[in-house]
Amino acid sequence: MPADFDVIIVGSGPAGVSAAFPLVEAGLKVMMIDGGESRKQNPFAEPYLSKRALDPKQAEWMIGRDFHSLKNMNAQSPKMRIPAHGYVFNNFAHTNKITSDSFVSIGSMAQGGLSNAWGCGVARLSPQELADFPFPFSDLTSSYSTVARRMGISGANQDDLSDYFGLDEWADAPIKIDAIQGLMLKRYESARLSNPNWNFSLGRARVAALSQNRSGRHACNLSGNCLWGCHQQSLYSASIDLETLKRFHNFTYRSGYIVENVIENGQSSGVQVAVNNTTETILATKVLLAAGTLSTTRLALRALKIDQSVSMQACPVAAFMLWIPRALGQQSSPAFALAQLAFTTRILNNNNQHISGLGSLFNCSGIPISEFTPYLPMTSRYGIDLLKTLLRSCVVGNFYLPGYYTQIKATLNSSGGLKLNGQFREGVDDLMKQGRLQLSQAFRKVGALLMPGSFKLGKPGADLHYGSSLPMRANPAPGETNAKGSLVGMQNIHVIDGASLPSVTEKSHTLTIMANADRIGKIIALELKAALQTKANYQ
């Protein structure tokens, strides 16, 4: 049976759109499918602080008409309590037959995937961090450039994190820093002069958010609405790229398609989808799995008929709150509500090896007070009273360790569902305790005090930095992939999202996933174009 398309891409998130561009630009016939969940209301344009002060109907978007935020009080991320973001996470686990034990499993069936509600943190992996990848470091460089320039990155600054993030050649200037974090940065620049061997670096965060207008999108206007949705489209979402792809005559997009199986039959591959209460089979020469690590893992294991557990990684993450006494009494002002500052520190593991940890700092003005009370050593009732006074002089932060330190087992059950079991490896508690002490000392030198009892370790999987379940290897075994993301035993099924990463570092992995998907898309485009040309020559 002839193929309907040259390539089918499952998923419209960052990986899917990144692979799609080189394929459609090469003239290939590409189909992209996803679950089709979409935003039900437009982001509001008014600044967050004004909206909170003046909107008499703010309960509708703060809590939701269906009490969305209250129903999700136990969710690990505040983004999951935002009513407007409900569509991002709706029905994911049930539809994809994913269950979990001691692990936070989150995914999306929305147009653009989880990039509709992410923190926009970006980083480039160093040659050392790419050592386990089965291709030369240089192979990814051009793809990093392509993706970074397309999505729009800000934060370029000659600071102590320039080399660590490795993005300044493609990034615009930083978004304006708020007064509190600006004060901390100045104190750091002064303090480091008297601490030449300081095991702590602070600088501007590199984020996929615009500080300059770009291609119809607008630079951040400091509205503070980052958590609620960006009216300016300053924050990158793969849904923006999806709209661009729809302009190509050789690109077909179908929403509301739930992939049940991935199949390979001779020279063609395909997907069996559920749509409008029927099952449909769509064929292509190649199928690219970009449905998110969890969904992609389930589909791949089902296609391969692997019933043994496979390992997966995720980053242990802690959250904390800092109080800056010198800022006490200052008024709240509109500010960029995602990461403005980032920091790194190194801690020793049980083998006396240095482990790198990464964190970011956030302005508090665009986040409801209720999100902060769990980080105070008192009940919510008294915590809210305290925060009314202190919050304007506080910032919140997170701290990530490499994904190796979370061990997840993913197992396909008899009904085709995926069961996830996660736990931290031995030593994580000690590493986090050591990190807390080092950060407390470091932040004290820049005029910030770690709030007692606020440094809290999240559950396994709370970071959402999932990956490495179907890792690329130079000599892949069953259940692994090669340098092109091809599954062993199914050469026309390619894994292009986080599942294919050989390892997960403490850095945000979204940009690397996108760059790798772009790299694989370019390889497949060349191969298919050559095959089509050869076929034409014989006809």
Beta strands, then each sheet from edge to edge (+ up, - down):
strand 1: 5-10
strand 2: 30-34
strand 3: 98-101
strand 4: 200-204
strand 5: 251-255
strand 6: 258-265
strand 7: 268-275
strand 8: 278-289
strand 9: 310-312
strand 10: 317-323
strand 11: 339-348
strand 12: 354-363
strand 13: 394-400
strand 14: 406-412
strand 15: 418-424
strand 16: 449-450
strand 17: 456-457
strand 18: 486-487
strand 19: 490-495
sheet 1: 5+ 2+ 1+ 8+ 7- 6+
sheet 2: 5+ 2+ 1+ 8+ 19+ 18-
sheet 3: 3+ 15+ 14- 9+
sheet 4: 4+ 11- 12+ 13- 10+ 16-
sheet 5: 4+ 11- 12+ 13- 10+ 17-
end
